Structure formats: structure tokens, C-alpha cells
Amino acid sequence: MYRCIIRSVCSGGRVCPAFVPPYTQSPSWTLGNTPEERHHRLAQQRRQCSHRSMSSASRRRRALRSAFPVLEQPLHPIHHHVYEANLRNSTACHNEYIELSEKIRKGGGEKAIARHTQRNRKLLVRDRLRLLLDDEDFLELSPFAGLGLPYGDIPSAGCLTGIGRINGLWCMFIANDATVKGGTAYPITVKKQLRAQEIAIQNRLPCVYLVDSGGAFLPLQSEIFPDKNQGGRTFYNEAIMSAMKIPQVAVVCGSCTAGGAYIPTMAEEAVMVHRIGTIFLGGPPLVKAATGEEVTPEDLGGARLHAEVSGCVDHFAWEEKEAYDYTRNIVSTLNFRLPEEEEEEEEEEPLYNSTELLGLAPKSYNYSLDVKMVVSRLTDGGRFQEFKARYGTTLVTGFAKIHGHLVGIVANNGELSCQAALKGSHFVQLCDQRDVPLLFLQNTAPAAAPTLSTTQAEVNSNRLKAQGSMMSAVACASVPKITVVIGGCHGADSYAMCGRAFDPNFLFLWPNARVSMTAPGHAGSLLPPDSEQEDKLNRRLEEESSAFFSSGRLWDDGVILPQDTRKVLRNCLDIIKQQQYQLSTEKLQSPLLRI
């Protein structure tokens, strides 16, 4: 009987002393104790057993069942004209997306790839990730960064960043692509690396550096070296992440020259590959110029030297594959405890096909359909519990689930009026109180409303105050925030909708998105009447507001296809949730310093 009770109460089939008869206890426990002491001891052990059973139950607990109403938003014949125009625009944007994707996958070009793989006998950056990751489920960040810059095209900014799983654990990767300018760091490279570290800090993601870089591009040193958010910030972030107990691992699979040498030496553990990995402040040419001495890269800063003499690295690998095996093993030692895989409730697919989002991605603000049609194609079962449905209807707010994750959705459905902003402020604070992540679907008005009368001035003033209130609510909300720009990202409305300046955990654009102070064709709202500059400014807005122009400058975390949005959101929500599985997060003492 006792064994049955024990198994039903204590997790894992462990024996709980509180339910064992007195005669089974060891004599050392029973002798020398008064009845009162034994009673106190039994009561304490019962509390411990109860605590363990509650902990076990918490691992098995489920979210509250929801009965959100289904959002019926089918396509009607009246929508077809707008839908077809949007679909044609989305097809053109998709073709540009594919063309640019092929360009960045070629890296530095065929000659650079041949030199990298044949002469230097190194793996390409994407092949390295395939050896490291559990599967192909990899969320690449800002792949179009570095395109169309004043100093030329730098495909993927010369480095690949993204989030993938090692041993089931989501990790951030910062991997130099040495086929692009020899891995040289440009200003956009530094900016991309800093953004990756920022995401790792915000979401407490273990960080893996695959270092293969020739150092900074010296002709642009004034844009790389001196300022707060330039090159040195990388090393500052490494130190801060260590203090926050965010693990960092470096793999030296190429050159670490000058400032780049600090990346592996500041990580908690470093792996270095024989013959292809080097760490030094100045390479052999600099040594010869300074001292006249000729020295090989291996003798100056190779894997043997740093593993056996300097102690700069912790693991010596004969080849790259072995280095990535070491890295996977290192990640398995991190202090995370992932939830046990259990049979989950079958997830509901969206009510409508996600490919229909291509025709719902607005060609312009005038071609926008009801944003609820987008929501119903993203959420589980098309279910949506709307909040304040009859008030401030130009903003849609409510609760839904995406792949089982409860989220609060804030979506533009017209101009952000005074009532809509007050409603948005209320809803954001409500989600913050309940610890519900926020998803912003942004499609803001193309230009600010003009002030042509006293009445209009009063309306604009009230809206200004309400928008300020919503901005404060968004800025101060401590819950995770994800923003997807599905149309326009213009003016002050974009701030209230958690634009880049308001620090969302992730921000993505659809290929049709437009990002500018005012939309193309609306330059007149910024200039005096009949200005000769209006046509010129509209042409410039047309060029500079495209999603790919924005992403090339890292104003976002990447351009995603509308039909892939639900999958990207699932990954982001999984990544955000993972930080609760780290067992030790508080800083109890100063970080361990490397020798």
C-alpha cells in the first residue's frame, strides 16, 4: 500500500520518507529523537514531498483552455480588384527577393569561394552551420544587410547571423564569411554583429562565434573604431553577457587578426582548428616590417601555440568537423533544463490558406484590406478574442494563439486616431500586466493629417496626446515584443506601433513594405505648397523606402515572405520562451576571468 502511495505522490518513483512506516526507517534516524521531534521531522518531510510533487505537476501543467471565437474573414468578390493588384505587386517583390537571395548566397563570388575551399581548405559558412545545428530550422537574421551601400555591395554584411538549435537549445550564431572581402569587417558588419549580440542579451541566448576574419577595413576606420556603438562595443557586450551568465563559445576556424583576436579570448570556452585557425594582433607581414624577422602564421599564432603555450584556447581540433563536435559537447554542459517532450494537443492550422497573404500584403495604403483578414490567416484556427471591438476601430487589438503560444495582437486598420491610440495604450498595459507577449502588425498612414481648421487642430492635438500615451505604454512594457511591418512604416504612428526605435525583440518586413518618414507620393505633407522639390523628394522616397533598402542598412531583422510569417513567429516565440529554462541567471559573483 505504501509503495502505491509513494509512486502516486513523489515524482520519478523516488521514495518519500514521509510515507514510509516508522519501522522501515534506519535506526540512526529514530534513535535519540523524542516523539515531538519525530513529529516535526515528518511534517517537514511531508512539506518537501509536497513541494516536489507540485514542481513535477508544474512541468506537466497546461495553459488555460481558450474558447476564442473564430474570425470569419473570407475573400469576397468585392475584394478581388484590390486582392489582384496586391498579388501582382507581391509577385514582383517576391522575384526581387529571390534574385537578391541568390546573390547573397554566392558570397564573394566563384573565385573567392574556390580560394576559400581549395587553397585554404576551409568549409563555407553555411556548411559549418550544417555541422553544428540539429536540423535546417534556422532563423537567419538580416540576410540582405550590406546591399546597396555607398561603399559597394557587401553580401550579408560579410557575416551570417541567426538562431538555430544545438542539442535542442536555441543559440545565436555570429559567423564570418571569409569569401566576402576575406572576412574583413566593414561598418555594416560591425552593426550586424552588435544587433545579433543585442538579441542574444535580450533573449538570454547562448552565443556561438565562428571567427574567420581579416580584421577591420582600414579605409573606413573612422566609421568602425572610435564611437560607442562601433567595433569596441562587441567586446564590451561579451563582458556584459558573461556577467549576466549568458554562455559564449568561440570557434577559431580562420584568421583572428587585430581587434578580432579578442573575440575568442573573451569567450568562456574557445576551440581552435589546426593549421587554418590563427590568433594574433599583427600577422607575419607586420612582424617582418617591424623586426625584419620571418615567421609563419602557425608559429606566430597557430592552434598548437595557443593550446599548449599561451592557453588562449581550451580545445585543440585537428579539423573543422572535430571543432564543431567539441562545440556541440560544450553546449551540452550549459545549465539549461529543457521541458520534457510530451504529447501536445494538436495545433490548429489557420482557418484560411497562408498563401492568400500575398494578396493581402498591401501595394500601398490605398490598397489595404481589413487587417482582420491577415490575423485570421496567422492565428491557430483563425481564432481571435477581440478587445474593445466597437471602440477605436482603426486599430485592432485582441488575444490569439500562434502555434499554441498566447499573444496579444495590435494591428493597424486605418489611421491611428485618438480613440485607437487610447485603446492601444490600454491593451498594451493589459498584456504587460498578464505577461503576454505582444505582436504588432504595422501598416501606418502614409502622412500626418493636415491642420486646416480650428476643429482639425483640436482633433490633431487630442490624437497627439493619445499617441504619446501609447508610445509610453509600448516603451515601458516589459513583455517581449515582435513587430511585422506588413505595409507602411511611416511617421510617428510607427513609433506607437513598436518601430525599431522602441526596441522590439524582433522586427521583420514583408517585401512590399515601405519604410520612410512619409510615403512616396506624399512629400507635399513635408514641404511648402507648390515646392519645386516635391517631385524630386517623391522619387527619392520611392527608392529609399523599399524593404530591401531598409534591410540593406539593418533597420530591421530581415525581410520575410508573407506565407512564411507564421513559421517565423513560432520560432521567435519559442526562442523568447527558452530563457525561462536556464537554471542559474542571477549574478552571484564576478565573472570568471580567463588566464
C-alpha positions in Angstrom: 0.0 0.0 0.0 2.8 2.4 1.0 4.6 1.8 -2.3 1.4 2.7 -4.2 1.1 5.9 -2.3 4.8 6.8 -2.8 4.7 6.4 -6.6 1.5 8.4 -6.9 2.8 11.4 -4.9 6.5 11.6 -5.5 7.8 12.3 -9.0 10.1 9.9 -10.8 9.3 6.9 -8.5 11.6 8.2 -5.7 10.9 7.0 -2.1 9.5 9.7 0.0 10.3 9.3 3.7 7.1 10.9 4.8 5.1 7.9 3.7 7.4 5.1 4.9 6.3 3.3 8.1 8.5 4.0 11.1 9.9 0.5 11.3 11.4 0.8 7.9 13.5 3.9 8.8 17.1 3.4 9.7 17.9 3.2 13.4 20.2 6.3 13.2 17.1 8.3 12.2 14.8 7.0 15.0 17.2 6.7 18.0 17.8 9.8 20.1 14.6 11.6 19.0 11.6 12.4 21.1 8.1 11.9 19.8 7.8 15.7 19.3 11.0 15.8 17.3 9.8 12.9 15.1 6.5 14.6 14.5 8.3 17.8 13.5 10.6 15.9 11.2 7.8 14.0 9.5 5.8 17.3 9.0 8.9 18.9 7.4 9.4 15.9 5.1 5.8 15.9 4.0 6.2 19.6 3.0 9.3 18.7 1.0 7.5 15.9 -0.7 4.5 18.2 -1.4 6.9 20.7 -2.9 8.5 18.1 -5.2 5.1 16.9 -6.3 4.0 20.4 -7.1 7.2 21.0 -9.1 6.5 17.9 -11.1 3.0 19.0 -11.7 4.2 22.4 -12.9 6.2 20.7 -15.6 3.2 18.9 -16.8 0.8 21.8 -16.5 -1.1 23.1 -19.5 -2.3 26.5 -20.5 -5.8 27.5 -19.7 -8.2 26.3 -22.4 -9.4 29.0 -24.7 -12.7 29.3 -26.5 -11.8 32.3 -28.7 -14.3 32.9 -31.4 -13.4 32.1 -35.0 -12.6 35.1 -37.1 -14.6 34.6 -40.3 -12.8 36.7 -42.9 -13.2 35.0 -46.4 -12.3 36.7 -49.6 -15.5 38.2 -51.2 -15.9 39.3 -54.9 -15.8 42.9 -53.8 -12.2 42.3 -52.6 -10.9 40.8 -55.9 -9.8 44.1 -57.6 -7.6 45.1 -54.6 -6.5 41.5 -54.0 -5.3 41.0 -57.6 -3.4 44.3 -57.6 -1.7 43.4 -54.3 -0.9 39.9 -55.7 0.8 41.3 -58.8 2.9 43.7 -56.6 3.7 40.8 -54.2 4.9 38.6 -57.2 7.2 41.4 -58.3 8.6 41.8 -54.8 9.0 38.0 -54.5 11.0 37.9 -57.7 13.3 40.6 -56.3 13.6 38.7 -53.1 14.7 35.5 -54.9 17.2 37.4 -57.1 18.8 39.1 -54.1 18.8 35.8 -52.1 20.7 34.1 -54.9 23.2 37.0 -54.9 24.0 36.8 -51.2 24.3 33.0 -51.3 27.2 33.4 -53.7 29.1 35.4 -51.1 32.2 36.9 -52.5 31.8 35.1 -55.9 33.2 31.9 -57.5 36.9 32.9 -57.4 36.7 33.7 -53.7 34.8 30.5 -53.0 37.4 28.4 -54.8 40.2 30.1 -53.0 38.5 29.6 -49.6 37.6 25.9 -50.2 40.5 24.6 -52.3 43.6 26.7 -51.5 42.7 27.4 -47.8 40.9 24.1 -47.3 38.1 25.7 -45.3 34.4 25.0 -45.2 31.9 27.5 -46.4 30.0 29.3 -43.6 26.7 27.6 -44.3 28.4 24.2 -44.4 29.8 25.0 -41.0 26.4 25.6 -39.6 25.1 22.4 -41.0 27.7 20.5 -39.0 26.7 22.5 -35.8 22.9 22.6 -36.0 20.4 19.8 -35.1 18.4 20.5 -38.3 17.7 23.0 -41.0 15.3 25.0 -38.8 17.5 28.1 -38.8 16.2 31.7 -38.4 18.6 33.8 -40.4 18.7 37.4 -39.4 19.2 40.4 -41.8 20.4 38.3 -44.8 20.1 41.4 -47.1 22.3 43.6 -44.9 25.1 45.3 -46.8 23.5 45.6 -50.2 23.3 48.9 -52.0 25.6 50.8 -49.6 27.7 53.9 -50.6 30.9 51.9 -50.4 29.6 49.0 -52.5 27.8 45.7 -52.0 28.9 43.6 -49.0 26.8 40.4 -49.3 25.2 39.6 -45.9 27.5 42.3 -44.5 30.3 39.8 -44.6 28.9 37.7 -41.8 26.0 35.4 -41.2 23.9 35.8 -38.1 20.9 33.8 -37.0 19.4 31.5 -34.4 19.4 27.7 -34.6 19.3 24.6 -32.2 22.2 22.7 -30.8 21.2 19.7 -28.7 17.7 21.1 -28.6 18.9 24.5 -27.3 18.3 27.7 -29.3 21.7 29.5 -29.8 22.7 32.7 -31.5 25.4 32.4 -34.2 27.7 35.1 -35.5 29.8 33.6 -38.3 32.2 35.5 -40.5 32.0 34.7 -44.3 35.7 34.9 -45.4 34.6 34.7 -49.1 33.4 38.3 -48.8 36.4 40.6 -48.8 38.4 38.0 -46.8 36.1 38.4 -43.8 37.1 42.0 -43.4 34.8 44.0 -41.1 33.0 46.9 -42.6 30.8 49.4 -40.7 27.7 47.4 -41.7 29.5 44.2 -40.4 30.0 45.6 -37.0 26.4 46.9 -36.9 25.1 43.4 -37.8 27.3 41.7 -35.1 26.1 44.2 -32.5 22.5 43.6 -33.4 23.0 39.8 -33.0 24.6 40.3 -29.6 21.7 42.6 -28.6 19.2 39.9 -29.5 21.2 37.4 -27.6 21.2 39.6 -24.5 17.5 40.5 -24.8 16.5 36.8 -25.1 19.4 35.3 -23.0 20.6 33.2 -25.9 23.9 31.3 -25.7 26.2 32.8 -28.3 28.5 30.9 -30.7 31.1 32.8 -32.7 32.6 31.2 -35.8 35.6 33.5 -36.3 37.3 33.8 -39.7 38.1 37.5 -40.2 40.9 39.6 -41.5 40.1 42.5 -39.1 38.7 45.9 -39.9 38.6 47.5 -43.3 41.1 50.3 -42.6 40.0 52.9 -45.2 36.7 53.2 -43.3 38.3 53.1 -39.8 36.6 56.3 -38.7 33.3 54.5 -39.1 34.4 51.3 -37.4 36.7 52.2 -34.5 36.0 55.2 -32.3 32.4 55.6 -31.4 30.3 54.0 -28.7 28.3 51.6 -31.0 31.2 50.6 -33.2 33.9 47.9 -33.1 34.8 48.1 -29.4 31.2 47.5 -28.4 31.5 43.9 -29.5 34.0 43.2 -26.7 32.0 45.2 -24.1 29.0 43.1 -24.9 31.0 39.9 -24.5 32.0 41.0 -21.0 28.4 42.1 -20.1 27.0 38.8 -21.4 29.5 36.8 -19.2 28.4 38.8 -16.2 24.8 38.0 -17.0 25.6 34.3 -17.2 24.8 34.2 -20.9 27.2 31.5 -22.3 29.5 32.2 -25.1 31.6 29.8 -27.2 34.1 30.7 -29.9 35.4 28.5 -32.7 38.6 29.8 -34.4 38.2 28.4 -37.9 40.2 31.1 -39.7 42.1 34.3 -39.1 41.6 36.3 -35.9 43.7 39.5 -36.5 44.0 42.7 -34.6 40.8 43.5 -32.7 39.2 40.2 -33.8 41.7 38.4 -31.6 39.7 39.4 -28.5 36.5 37.6 -29.6 37.8 34.1 -28.8 39.9 35.2 -25.8 36.9 36.8 -24.1 34.5 33.9 -24.7 34.1 31.4 -21.8 35.4 28.5 -24.0 37.3 28.5 -27.2 38.0 25.8 -29.8 40.7 26.3 -32.4 41.4 24.3 -35.7 44.9 23.2 -36.5 46.6 25.0 -39.5 43.6 27.1 -40.5 43.0 29.0 -37.3 45.2 31.8 -36.2 45.1 34.4 -33.4 47.5 37.4 -33.4 47.3 41.2 -33.2 49.7 41.6 -36.1 50.4 39.0 -38.8 53.7 37.8 -40.3 53.9 40.8 -42.7 53.7 43.2 -39.9 56.3 41.3 -37.8 58.7 41.4 -40.8 58.1 45.1 -41.3 58.7 45.9 -37.7 61.5 43.5 -36.8 62.8 42.0 -40.0 62.0 38.5 -38.7 60.3 36.0 -40.9 57.8 33.8 -39.1 55.0 31.5 -40.2 51.3 32.1 -39.2 51.3 28.8 -37.4 54.4 29.7 -35.3 53.1 33.2 -34.6 49.6 32.3 -33.6 48.5 28.8 -34.6 46.4 26.3 -32.7 49.4 24.4 -31.2 50.8 27.7 -29.8 47.6 28.8 -28.2 46.5 25.4 -26.9 49.9 24.4 -25.5 51.8 27.6 -24.7 49.6 30.7 -24.3 46.5 29.0 -23.1 44.3 31.3 -25.2 42.1 28.4 -26.4 40.7 25.5 -24.5 40.3 22.8 -27.1 42.6 21.8 -30.0 40.9 20.3 -33.1 42.8 18.7 -36.0 40.0 19.5 -38.5 36.8 21.6 -38.6 34.4 18.8 -38.1 36.1 17.9 -34.8 35.9 21.5 -33.7 32.1 21.5 -34.2 31.8 18.2 -32.3 33.7 19.9 -29.5 31.3 22.9 -29.7 28.2 20.6 -29.6 29.6 18.9 -26.5 30.3 22.3 -24.8 26.7 23.4 -25.4 25.5 20.2 -23.7 27.3 21.3 -20.5 25.3 24.6 -20.3 23.0 24.9 -17.3 19.6 24.7 -19.1 16.9 22.2 -18.4 14.5 22.0 -21.3 11.0 20.7 -20.7 10.4 17.0 -21.3 8.8 16.2 -24.6 5.2 15.4 -24.0 2.3 14.6 -26.2 0.9 18.0 -27.1 -2.5 19.0 -28.2 -2.8 19.0 -31.9 -2.3 22.6 -33.1 -5.0 24.2 -35.2 -3.9 25.4 -38.6 -5.1 28.9 -39.7 -8.7 29.0 -41.0 -7.5 30.1 -44.4 -4.5 29.3 -46.6 -1.4 31.3 -45.7 -0.6 31.8 -49.4 -3.6 34.2 -49.5 -1.4 36.6 -47.5 0.3 37.5 -50.8 -2.8 39.2 -52.0 -3.4 40.8 -48.6 0.1 42.4 -48.5 -0.8 46.0 -49.5 0.7 47.5 -52.6 0.0 50.9 -50.9 -2.1 52.2 -48.1 -5.0 52.7 -50.5 -4.9 49.0 -51.3 -5.2 47.8 -47.8 -8.0 45.3 -46.9 -9.3 44.7 -43.4 -6.3 43.7 -41.2 -8.5 41.0 -39.6 -8.1 39.1 -42.9 -4.4 38.9 -42.1 -5.0 38.0 -38.5 -7.3 35.1 -39.4 -4.6 33.6 -41.7 -1.9 33.7 -38.9 -3.6 32.5 -35.8 -4.4 29.0 -34.7 -7.8 28.0 -36.2 -8.3 31.7 -37.2 -9.5 32.3 -33.6 -9.3 35.8 -32.1 -10.7 37.3 -28.9 -11.0 40.9 -29.9 -10.6 43.6 -27.2 -12.7 46.8 -27.4 -14.1 45.7 -30.8 -16.5 48.7 -31.0 -14.1 51.4 -29.9 -11.3 53.0 -31.9 -11.9 50.6 -34.8 -8.9 51.9 -36.8 -6.7 49.7 -34.5 -7.5 46.1 -34.0 -6.5 44.6 -30.6 -7.1 41.2 -29.1 -5.8 37.8 -27.9 -4.9 34.8 -30.1 -2.7 31.8 -30.2 0.1 31.1 -32.7 1.4 27.5 -32.6 0.0 27.3 -29.1 1.7 30.5 -27.8 -0.8 33.1 -26.4 -0.1 36.5 -27.8 -1.7 40.0 -27.8 -2.1 41.4 -31.3 -2.0 45.1 -32.1 -2.8 45.7 -35.8 -3.3 48.9 -37.8 -6.7 49.0 -39.6 -6.5 52.6 -40.6 -5.2 55.9 -39.2 -4.2 55.8 -35.6 -6.9 58.1 -34.2 -7.2 59.4 -30.7 -9.6 56.6 -29.7 -7.5 54.0 -31.4 -4.3 55.1 -29.6 -6.1 55.2 -26.2 -7.4 51.7 -26.9 -3.9 50.6 -27.9 -2.4 52.0 -24.7 -5.0 50.2 -22.6 -4.4 46.9 -24.4 -0.6 47.1 -24.2 -0.7 47.7 -20.5 -3.2 44.8 -20.1 -0.8 42.4 -21.8 2.1 43.8 -19.7 0.2 43.1 -16.5 -0.6 39.5 -17.7 2.9 38.8 -19.1 1.5 38.1 -22.6 3.9 38.8 -25.5 2.9 41.4 -28.0 2.7 41.1 -31.8 2.4 44.4 -33.7 1.2 44.2 -37.3 2.2 47.6 -38.7 0.6 49.4 -41.6 0.6 53.1 -40.7 -0.9 56.0 -42.5 1.2 57.5 -45.4 1.4 61.0 -44.0 0.3 63.0 -40.9 -3.2 64.6 -41.0 -3.0 68.3 -42.1 -4.3 71.1 -39.8 -6.6 73.2 -41.9 -9.1 74.4 -39.3 -9.5 75.1 -35.6 -11.6 71.9 -35.3 -9.0 69.8 -37.1 -6.3 71.4 -34.8 -8.2 70.2 -31.8 -8.6 66.7 -33.2 -4.9 66.5 -34.0 -3.9 67.8 -30.6 -6.0 65.1 -28.9 -4.6 62.4 -31.1 -1.1 63.7 -30.4 -1.6 63.3 -26.6 -3.2 59.8 -27.1 -0.4 58.7 -29.3 2.1 59.9 -26.7 0.3 57.8 -24.1 0.5 54.7 -26.4 4.2 55.3 -27.0 4.8 55.4 -23.3 2.9 52.2 -22.8 4.8 50.4 -25.5 8.2 51.7 -24.4 7.6 50.8 -20.7 6.0 47.4 -21.4 8.4 44.7 -20.1 6.9 41.8 -22.1 8.6 40.5 -25.3 7.5 42.4 -28.4 7.6 41.3 -32.1 6.8 43.7 -34.9 6.0 42.7 -38.5 5.6 45.6 -41.0 3.0 44.3 -43.4 2.6 47.6 -45.2 3.7 51.1 -44.4 6.1 52.2 -41.6 5.7 56.0 -41.6 6.0 58.9 -39.2 5.1 59.0 -35.5 2.5 56.2 -35.9 5.3 53.7 -36.5 6.8 54.6 -33.0 3.5 53.8 -31.3 3.4 50.6 -33.2 6.7 49.5 -31.8 9.1 50.5 -34.6 12.8 50.0 -34.4 13.4 52.8 -32.0 11.1 51.2 -29.5 13.3 48.1 -29.1 11.2 45.1 -30.2 12.8 41.7 -29.6 12.4 41.1 -33.4 11.3 43.3 -36.3 10.6 41.9 -39.8 9.3 43.4 -43.0 7.3 41.9 -45.8 8.8 42.5 -49.2 6.1 45.0 -50.1 6.7 47.1 -47.0 7.7 50.8 -47.2 9.8 52.5 -44.5 10.1 56.3 -44.6 9.1 59.4 -42.8 6.2 59.8 -45.3 5.2 57.5 -48.1 6.2 58.1 -51.7 3.7 60.5 -53.4 3.0 62.3 -50.1 6.1 64.5 -50.0 3.8 67.5 -50.1 3.0 67.0 -46.4 6.6 67.8 -45.6 7.2 70.8 -47.9 5.7 74.2 -48.6 2.8 74.3 -51.2 4.0 74.2 -54.9 7.5 73.4 -53.9 9.8 72.5 -56.8 11.5 69.9 -54.6 8.3 67.8 -54.2 8.8 65.6 -57.3 12.5 65.2 -56.5 11.7 64.1 -53.0 8.9 61.7 -54.1 11.4 60.0 -56.4 13.9 59.7 -53.6 11.2 58.3 -51.3 10.3 55.7 -53.9 13.8 54.5 -54.0 14.7 54.7 -50.3 11.5 53.4 -48.8 11.7 49.9 -50.2 12.0 46.9 -47.8 15.3 45.9 -49.4 16.8 49.4 -49.0 15.8 49.3 -45.3 17.1 45.8 -44.7 20.4 46.6 -46.5 21.0 49.2 -43.8 19.9 46.9 -40.9 16.9 48.9 -39.9 15.2 45.5 -39.3 16.0 41.9 -38.6 15.2 40.7 -42.1 12.7 40.6 -45.0 10.4 37.6 -44.7 7.8 36.3 -47.2 4.2 36.7 -46.1 3.4 33.0 -46.4 6.4 32.2 -44.0 5.2 34.7 -41.3 3.5 32.1 -39.1 6.6 29.9 -39.0 8.9 32.8 -38.3 6.6 33.9 -35.4 6.6 30.4 -34.0 10.4 30.3 -33.9 10.6 33.8 -32.3 8.1 32.8 -29.6 10.0 29.6 -28.9 13.3 31.5 -28.7 11.8 34.1 -26.3 10.3 31.4 -24.1 13.6 29.4 -23.8 15.2 31.8 -21.3 12.9 30.6 -18.5 14.7 27.2 -18.8 18.1 28.5 -17.7 18.6 27.3 -14.1 21.1 30.0 -13.0 20.6 33.5 -14.2 21.4 35.8 -11.2 24.9 37.2 -10.9 26.2 35.9 -7.6 29.8 36.9 -8.1 32.2 38.5 -10.6 32.6 36.5 -13.9 35.5 34.1 -14.1 38.4 35.7 -15.9 40.4 33.8 -18.5 44.1 33.2 -17.9 
